[in-house]
Amino acid sequence: MGEVTELFLVMLIVAAFAFAPLGYFIYKFTKAGDKPFGEIEPHGDSHSMVNDFAEKAIGYVQKLLGKK
């Protein structure tokens, strides 16, 4: 029975270390008024080469399939 108790305590310590980053993130998120990483740019407002390439690739595939 002592082995089960020791295993429980070890697992509790491991879980505390595993979830510590989540607790820190929640602490920072609630402390900074819903902005844990400061001012960030909203999605869709910035120019991105990856987005342009994806749009071109999607358009090309649609053209090949006759969807446009």
Buried (B, 14 or more C-beta within 10 A) or exposed (E): EEEEEEEEEEEEEEEEEEEEEEEEEEEEEEEEEEEBEEEEEEEEEEEEEEEEEEEEEEEEEEEEEEEE
